Amino acid sequence: MGIGTGNPADRAVREQIFQCIADAQTVVLCRHVRPDGDAVGSTKGFAALLRAGFPDKRVLVINSDSADYLAFTGGEDAPIPADAYADALVLCWTVRRPTACQSAGAHGRDGRQD
């Protein structure tokens, strides 16, 4: 089962991810090391969607290890200071799919330790 299926459990995951994004002031996107074009394109594309859909949010993309053949996709964001992660929602693309709703402080929306 993938995140894009019509399965009710997948729909619940999408809604949870959307709510986490809606609640966050800062969203940090990262991807796996030695990324291929899919990883670079999906993080940059998702960042563009977030910036268009949530213009008041701070959306940052980290990782600067893309290969020279991907230079046409544009550069990375400037290095991110450590304090940018405070209370940020970090979405990390892995080989399988994005994981979500783990804030930098590791607290859920209700303030309890996860």
N, C-alpha and C positions, 0 to 999 in steps of 0.2 A: 504494500500500500504506500503510495506516495502522497506528498502534501497537496498535490493538485487534483486528487481524485474527488469524486462526489460522495465518498464515504463520510457519514456524520462525524466520526472521530477526527477526520482530517479537517472538516469544516470547523470543528471546535478549536483545533490547533491554529488554523488561520485567524479565527476570531480572537484568540488569546494573543497571538503575535501582533495583530492590528491594535488591540487595546494597549498592549505594552508600548508600542510605538506612539500611540496617541497620548499616553500618559507621560512620556519622557520629554524632557527639554532638550537633551543632547542624545543623539544616536551615533554610535561609532560602529563602522562596518570594517571587518577584517576578513581575510581569506587564508587558505592553507599556504604553506611555504612552497616555493618553486611553482607558482601558479601557471596554469595554461591559459589560453585565450578565453575559455569559458569562465574561469574564475575571475579574471580581470574584468571581462565584459559584464558579468552579472553583478559584481560589486559596484562598478561605476554606473551601470544602468539603474540599479536599485537606488543608489545615492541620488541620481537625477530624478527618479520618481518621487522619492521622499522629499527632496527640495521643492519639487513642483506641487506636491500635495500638502505639504506642511511647511510653508515658507517661513514661519516663525521659529522653526526648530533649527538647532545647530546640528548639521550632518557632516561627519568626518569619515574619511576613508584612510585606513592605515595600511601599511605594507609598502615597501619600496623595492621588492625583489623581483619585479617582472622582467622578462627577458627583452633583449634589444628588438626582437622581431615584433614586439607588442607596443613599440614606441608610438605608433600611429594612434593609439587609444588616448594619448595625452599623459601628462605627468600625474604624480600622486599629490595628495594634500601635503602641506608643509608638516614637518615633524610635530607631533601632538604633545604638549606639555602634560606631565603626570596629573595635574589638577583637573584636566579636561575629562578624566575618567570618573571623577567624583559624581555620584548619582547619575551617571550616564547609562543608557541601555546599550549593551555591546552585543551586536549580532555578528556571529562568526560563521563564515561559509566553510564547510568541510567537504570532503569528497562526497558525502551522502546528501546533506541538506542543511539549511541554516538552523541554528539553535537559538533560542530566544528567551527573554524574560529573566535573565540573570543580570541584575544591575551590578555595577562595579562595587557597590557596597554590600552585595549579596542579601539584600532585603527585598521582600515581596512588596506589592502595592500597599498592603495593610501595615507595613513597618516591621513585621515579625521576621526574625532570622530564618532564612530558607534552609 
